[in-house]
């Protein structure tokens, strides 16, 4: 007989417990293994991404389904979005469930649910009144707030909306920007604490703090930015911001302090091809691309740890086999292996913007991998397309 002392394990039982544990592991392995007769958990396939394209002149929104290794395809028929036939743009919620579209003339914000196949369903209560003609729309990283740049009495404003559980925005407050351009393009910091507005017609860059309540305040920083700045982008780590200066054919870089303040980056601005129509950063933050509309090309840069840009080998890259496609806004795939270029329009008859698809090589170089897809849209300009996360 073995005596077990208080607080001590029974040495005679240790091998038994070890054996039981190993047996249990073996049973579990057999249970979930092939041929066990039990339901085996299959890896969940990665969801498709969808691109939505708006345009000048067409009261519709076109959806395109994109996936790795496959040619882009239209996601159902176009969705009607009344706009008075002028510019509108779109933003997607971080969870990829909702799409928000801002018509330029109509003073309303359209809201849609994104279905699995990329088609759209208008949310009850949409459109939601805004403050005036909409410039751009951005959604906070937590998906709880939405911001719209627009104009009110010929002055720029940013309107803050809260987003309810069903995805419908509710107008909360308006922040006066005190600049003459309602055509400001915006981006929000990854931590959701600052909103940045590139005032293309006002030639300045503004920083608006976002309070704990999710509402955007008045500008706390204004930086002159010549050359019609538009379509800013921020690295995923939130440390660097870049904005295209379309008329000067450069990209300006800024370092972002912990409080969100901007300061010009060493070596900035960085020369690009003619007419950079905004910038796109790959999800890993290692590369930046900007289109050269005039030359039907795309300029690529490597982003150094300190934010400086250096041209990628072989840049600029051909914009594809269609010399009339004129690559405009660029969108990177979730895995960073593909770059999509939405053409600003074409001289072909009938005129139509095309979606161009490029594979991104390990060195960052681009190669057109699919035939251009006709979007059916006419003159896609500015921040007129968006891709789901």
N, C-alpha and C positions, 0 to 999 in steps of 0.2 A: 504494500500500500504506500502510495506516495503522499506525503504531507505537503499541503499548499499553504505557504505563509501569507498572511495578510499583505495586500499590495503587491504581490509577486505573481507573475504568470505561471501557470502549470506547465513545466517543461515537457511533460509527457504529452500534452495536447498540441504543442506548437506544430509538429509535423502534420497532425491531422488537419488543423486549420489551414495550413499552407496547401495541403492536398485538396481540401474542399474549394479553396480559392481558385486553384489552377483548373479544377474540374468545372467550376462555374464559368471561368473564362472560356474553356473549351466548348461548353454547352452554348454560350452566347455566340461564339464564333460559328458553330455549326448552324445555329438558328438563323443568323443573318447571312450566311454564306450561300453560294450558288447551289441550287438543287435541294435546299432545305425544306421547300414547300411553303416557307413563310414569305411575306411580302417584303421585298428588298427595297430600301430607300434609294431612289434614283436621284442623281444630281439634277437640280433644278436648272433647266436651260436658261441662258441669259436672255432677258427680254429684248425685243427689238427696240431700236431707237427710231424716232420719227422727226422729220424736218418739216417745218411749216413755213410757207413762203407767201408773203403778201406783195402787193404791187401798187404802183400808181396807175390809175385808170380802170382797174378791175375791182368790182365790189365782191371779191371772193377770196377765200383762203385755200391754198392747195397743200395737202399733206403728202409726204413721201416717206415710205418705210425704207430704212437702211439697216443692213446687218453685215457682219464680217464675212468676206468671201462671196457676197452675193451682189447682183446688180440692183441699184435702187429701183423702186417701183412706186407708182402712185397708190396712195392709201385711200381708195374710194374716190367718189366724185368731189369736186370743189364744194366748200362750205360758204354759203352766202354771208357776207358781213357788210351791211350797208355803211358806206363811208362818204357818200357824195362824190365818189370816183377819185378821191385823192389819197395821199400817203397814209399808211397805217403800219403799225409794227406789233410785235408779239413778244410775250414772255411766258416761260413755263415754270410751274411750281417745282421745288427741289425733289419732290417724290414722283414727278412725272405724271401726275394725275390730272392737272388742270392747265388750261391754256388761256391766256388773257390777251386780248387784242384791242389796240387803241386806234380807232379811226381818227383821221386828222381833222376833218371838218365837223362831224357829228360829235357833240359833247357827251360822249358816253363810252364806257369801258365794257366790252363784250367778254363774257366768261363762258368757257366750255369745259366739259369733262372729256378727257382723252380716253377713248376706248382702246382695248388691247390691240385691235387691228389698225389703230391710227386714225380712225374716223372720229368725228367730234359730235358731242351732244350739248346743245345750249343749256346752261344752268337756269333753273327757274329764277326769275327776277332779273335776268340779264337783258339788256345792258344796264350798267350802273352809271348814274350821272357823274361826270367829272367836272373840272373847273374851267374847261375850255378845250380848244383843239389840242389833241394829244401829241406830244413829241416822242417820248419813249416810256416804256413800262419795265420795271424790274421788281423781282420778288425777293424778300429777305431770305437768308439761308435757312432759317427755321420754318419758313413757309407760313408764318403767322401774319405777316404784313406785306403790303404792296405799295409801290411808289410810282407816281405818274408825273412826268414833266409836261407842262402845258403853258398856256398864256392866259392872262386875265387882265383885261384893259391894257393890252400891248406890253405887259410886263411878265417876265418869267416867273412861274410858280412851280412848286413841287407839292403835290397832294398826297397825303398818307392815307392808306386804307388798312383796315384790319380784315383778316380773312377768317371766316367762320369754318366750322367743321365740314360743311358742305361745299367749301371752295368759293362761295360768293363773297366778293369784296364789299366792305362797308366803309363809306367815306368818314374819315376821322378829323383831319386838320389840313390846313394849307400853309405852306411856308413861302414867304415872298423872297425871291432871289434878287430882285432889283437889277436885272439885266434885260436888255431889249430883245433877246432871242428866246422864242418859245421852242426853238428847234434843238434844245439841249439834249444830248445823248448821255445816258447815265450808266453807272455801275455801282454795286454795293460791295463793301469789303467782306471777305470771307467770315469775319467774326461778327458781321452785322452791326457794327458800331458807327460806321461812317458811310455816307453816300457821296459819290463824286459825280459832278455834272460837267461835261465838256460842252461849252456854249459855242457852237460853230459859228454863228453869226456875230456873237459878242466877243469872240477871240479871247476867251478866258476859261480857266479851270477852277471850279468851286468845290469846297468841301463842306458838307452839311453833317453835323453830328446827329446820331439817332439815339434818343433817350431810352431809358429802361422800359418806357411804355410803348416803344416801337415807333414813335412819331419822329419825323424829320424836323429839325430846327432850322433856324436861319443860318446862312453861310457864316462860317468862322474863319475861312481862308479863301483868298482869291488870288490866282496866279495868272498873269498875262500869258497868252498862248497864241502866237501868230499862226496864220496859215489855215484857218478854219479847222480847229481841233474837233475830232469826232470819234465815236466808237471806242472808248477806253477799255482796257483789259487789265486785270490784276493777276499776278502769279498766285498759285494755290496757297502758298505760305503767307500771303498777305503782305509781303515785304516790298513789292515793286509794282508800280503802275505805269502803263504805257498808253499813249494816245497818238493816233495818226493825225498829222498835220497835212491835210490833203493838198492844199495849194502850194505848200513848200516842199513836197516830196520828201518828208522826213518823218521819223517816229521819235517823239520826245519821251524820255524815261524819267521817272521820279521815284525816289526812295520814300517809303512810308514808315514814319516813326511809330512807336508803340501806341501813341494816342491818336494815330491816324493822320498827323500832319504830313504834308508833302514837301519835299525839297528836291531840286533838280539833281539828276544823277550825273556822276562824273562821266564825261565823254558824250553826253547827250547834247544835241539831237543826233540821231543815227540816220544816214542817208538811205533812201529806198528807191524803188522805181517810181515812175510818174503816177500821180494820182492814187496814193495809198488810201483805200476805202475802208479803213479800220484795221484792227489787228486781232489775231487769234493766238492764244497760248495753248500748247498741248497740256493734257491733264497732269502730266508729271512735272510741269513747269520748266522743262529743259529747252524748249524751242518756241520761237515766235514766227508767225507768218503774216505777210501783208500782201494784198494783190497789187499788181501793176496793170491797171485797166488798159491804158493806152498801148502797151506792148504785148498784151495777152500773155502775161507772165505772173509768177508768184515769187516774191522775195522771201528767203528764209534766213533766220538768225539763230545762233546758239545763245542761250541765256546763261551768263556766268553766275557764280554764287553771289557776286556783288551786284548783279542786275545788268551789267554791261552787255551790249549786243555785239556779236561778231558774225559776219556773213557765213553761212554754211557753205561747204565745198560744192561748187557747181551752181550756186545761186547767182542770178535768178533762174527759176525753173520754168519750162514751157507751160503755158496755160492750157495746153491740150491741142487736139487736132482740128478743132473748130475755130478758125481765126476770127469769127464773128461773135463768139460766146462772151468775151470780155468778163473775166472772173471778177466778181465784186466781193460781197461778204463771204468770209471763210468760217467754216465750222469744223471742229475736230471731233472724231469719234470718241466714245467712252474709253476705249482701250488705247487710244493714241496711235493707232496704226493706219488710220485713214483721215484724209482731209477732203472736205466737200467745199466746193466753190459755187455759190449761187451767182449766176451771171446777172449783170445789171441790165441786160437787154441784148438785142441783136439787130443787125441791119437786114436780116433775112425777112422774107415776106411769106406768111404773116409774121410780124415781130413777136418774139417770145423769148423769155429768159430760160436758160438751160442750167441744169445741175451737173457740175463736173465732179468726177470722183478720182482721187489720187491715192495711191499707196504711199505711206511714209516709210522709207527704208531706215535701218538702224542708224545710219549716219545723218538722217534727217532729209535726205534728198527725196524728191517727188517724182512719181511716174503715173501717168494717167492709166487707170486700170479698168475703167468701164466706159462704154459709149455715153455721150452726153444724153441726159434725160430732159425732154421738153416738159417744162412745168406748166405751160399754157398761160403763164403770167406775162404781163407786158411791163417793161421798165421797172425792175426791182432795184430800188435805190435805198441807201442808208441802212439802218439796222432793221432790215425788212424780212429777216428770216431767223429762225431759232431751232435748236435741236434739243430733244428731250435728254435728260441725264441718264 
